[in-house]
Structure formats: C-alpha cells, structure tokens
Amino acid sequence: MSRRSPFGHNKRFTRMLRLLARIRPHAMPVTYRHNRVVLFPDGPHFFQELLTALRSAESMILLEYYIIRDDGIGSAFAAELIAAVKRGVRVLLIYDYIGCIETPSAYFKNLSQQGVELIPFNVPSFRRGILWFDRRNHRKMAIIDGRVAFLGGFNIADEYAGEGLLRNRFRDLGFSVSGSVVCELIGSFGDIWQVERGERPDLGGVSNKIAVRRHPGNAKVTIVSGGPHQRSSYIRNAFLFNIGSASEELLVVNPYFVPGPRIIRSLLRAARRGVRVRLLMPARSDVPLVQLVGRSFYGILLRGGIKIYEMERELLHAKVMLVDCERSVIGSANLDQRSFHRNFEINCVIDSAAFGAQIRRELEADFHAARQVTLGDHEKRGGALRFLEKIVNLFSWFL
C-alpha cells in the first residue's frame, strides 16, 4: 500500500467530525490506550490459546457464547472449566438457549453439578409471548483472571476449530486483548448477567484487581456493545462511522449480509470519493435465505465500483472491517438487521497499524483464493431467482 499523506489523514479527521455530529450517539464510547492485541488467524490457533489460558486461570473465568456443542472441542472446553473449578477458580458461563438448542441438556447439567455458575440466556417463557424467540445473545467472549479476554466470531464447536472436511469448516478470525480495556469487558459481562438474573454478579472486585503491566501494548481499543435495549443501534452506527472515515481502502468481510439502505449508501459514497472498496462474502452459507438476500444487493454495489468476492473453499464466518489498513472493526456482529437491532453483540474497534497489517495479510490471502463476482455474471441469473430475491427481501428484517 502506498505511503499515506498528512493531507489524507486531515481529510479523514474532518469527515470523522462530521460523522460524529450526524450520528450523535447517546453515550460516546471510551477508547482505551496501551492495550496488547494478538490475532489468531484460524480455529486451531484460537482454541489452542484459549484452552491454554483456561488451564492457567487462577481466580476467575467469565464466559459468554452463542453456540457450545457437545463435540470434541466442546468436551475439551468443559473439561478445562471443571478442572478450573476443582482448583478453586470461580467460573461463570452465559450461553444462549436458542443457539445451544441442539446441545444435550446433560452437558450443561454436568457443568452445573461440577460447580460452574451458568445462565441460559432467554429461556422460553409464555409470559413474554413470542418476542422471546427473536432475542439472542450472539456474543463470543472469554475473560481470564481479569487480565486477558478472547473475542471474535468463534463459537465452541469442532467446525470452528478446523475439524472435519474443509468445505464444512468455518473460516473465522479471533483475537485476545489485555490491558485497561478488559475492565469494560468485565462490566459488559455483568450487564448481560443482570439482564437475565435482575442483578449483577458479585465478582469480588475483580475489575479493580486486573493484573497487567502499566503499558502492555500500543493498541487503542474501543468496545461497541449492542442490544435490543438501545434506541439507536450502536453496532450499526460504529459500522457507518468507520465506513465514512475511510480515505484509501476499505475491506469488508461478513457472512450474513442484510445491511439495509444506510450501510449500502455509505459503501457507495466511499467508492465515489475514491476509496477502494472490496467485499468478501460466502459462496455457500449455512443460512441460504440470508445469502439470497445478500446477493440481491450485488448489482447496485458492483455498478457503484465496489468489488465483490465469494469464498468457496470454506464456510465464511469471519466478521471484520479494515479501514485504511489501520483500524479494524472485529467481533461478533454481522452486517444484518438482526445484529443491528435484535441480538446482543460485542465488537472491538482496534486502532493499531501493526494489528491492521496482520489482518490485511490474512484478508489478502482470502481475497486471492476467492472467486470475483462480475456484474455480467451476476446479471445472468434467471428470472425465477430474481423473483425469489424480491420475495425474501420482504422478510429480510426477520432473518
């Protein structure tokens, strides 16, 4: 990538100020300086480091996951939690009831009997009517001893850990962060616990006893938590802000693309002002209806000068946006209406040229291996498919 000029940075700073004035968040997010961020480029690396961290825990483990399966990696995960409890570590786990609907209840019953404090998020209740079904805790987070947190898109299951046939594996990215930002992540965990239990967990002041060096790293990290309780989507606003601030290059990787008109307009504006915009989408999806809706936007994006690629070798599950190779938006949130308005999500905005360069190397390899979608090929799809896209689009809010 070419060397950036100070003039380009000044233009981006001016645009950021205008965007902040227009978006007007109810509470400005806090940026934490001097954090250490480590990228895990695939499932094997991520789970090796996560299980090692669980094994070394000394006082407390806080966990929040959308899907936990009773398979090989799920069994290893449970074994580390039980071993931690036996050596005196307090373990608190929040899992999504719908996300874990296929996991045998005996799996969680065993964890509870062994001393793990756990909460199933959003258990069915007739008192809530049908609204309970549309609320999910889609976050993925592990916090070890208040010193390091693991985040990203990885659920606890073999297909995320690189097991099984290549075409059935999920391609994802994860990372760990240590430093003062972990305090906010602990508070965010307590917020979700309170949503279900009506009171915050007594963590024994762990947020005040974080064992970190004074300056563990050079990354600036901002936490963006989203949920249905917010009047305006913080998750969507963060995406809009970062798309709008791009000066040179914008890389967007997302598996479930139902962005809505505001995101589409923001991407097109970026392309019109000369930003090189590339999108990586899945060629195959575990949610075909969402993929059908996502492809219905290809035409307007391609005509606007945006390049689109589809990953064929694996099932794409990574959720990352890279702005000018400097700022990464990475976490659990998809570019869809569910993540914007109805799921509890957590993203990190990481300002670090070193981390951004690592992300870019991984994404460039993925783009290189993917198939580029051309406008000519896209326009060749049949009339029946176009009609089906329009029908499914009517229900895109619920996907």
PyMOL commands that set and color helices and strands:
alter all, ss='L'
color gray80, all
select helices_A, chain A and resi 6-23+43-56+72-86+105-113+126-128+131-134+158-160+166-168+181-197+206-208+234-245+260-272+288-295+298-303+337-342+353-369+375-379+383-393+396-398
alter helices_A, ss='H'
color red, helices_A
select strands_A, chain A and resi 31-40+60-65+90-96+117-121+136-137+141-144+148-152+170-171+174-178+219-226+249-253+257-258+276-282+307-311+315-316+320-323+327-331+335-336+343-351+371-373
alter strands_A, ss='S'
color yellow, strands_A
deselect
rebuild
show_as cartoon
